[in-house]
């Protein structure tokens, strides 16, 4: 069975980031549907972005972003943060080990606090890892609009084993 890791790539850190960006932007159909863009993978705090468009409106009278879209982007950001943290823990492992661990990544729990309506033209989510254990990673995510207003925050737990 082909995996997202089958794409030819080198062994540099830049090649790895390019591969992760490709997986999260292009190879996950739901992420493509939402229009998720990987903005930053450096420093352990990944940043994802989406552009507002009519298909993502939740309140047509206000023109605000749907809460489910906000939740989904927060979840994807938390999962990416968990994966990047796991990758640091197993950086010296063979590629097949990384592939196996990546394939097991999944959301265990997700809590979202909506702080204000999702108004804006562009939105960004920033993930932070609170703890990475042997089997579970816990993350905190902020979701902001293009005016840097905090729209929502989330806490996610992800299985990584």
C-alpha angles and dihedrals in degrees: 000000000000118000134197087257093064092088111108111258140153129240102256123114089244091054090051092050090048090052093049090048090051092049095049096041104035114015100050106074096204091052089051090049090054092044094237115183124195105229101173137008100168128102100024094280108094119202125207129185140197133187121229114248135163094260090062097053115122100177109038093191092057097028091228128158115267114257090229090059090051090049093048094050091047089051093049091048092050091048091050091049090050091049093049090049091049090048090057090052093051100031093129094050121105118268092252090059090052091049091051092049092046091052090057095052111121143150115263099173136358129186121188126192112195109208103177140351116292098249121157146078097256133022133199133196124200122199127207126186114228096182139350116200130173094276108012136043123196121206140184120212133193122202116201138174128230090273088059091248114152106241100173143346129211141191119205137185117205132190109232102172 
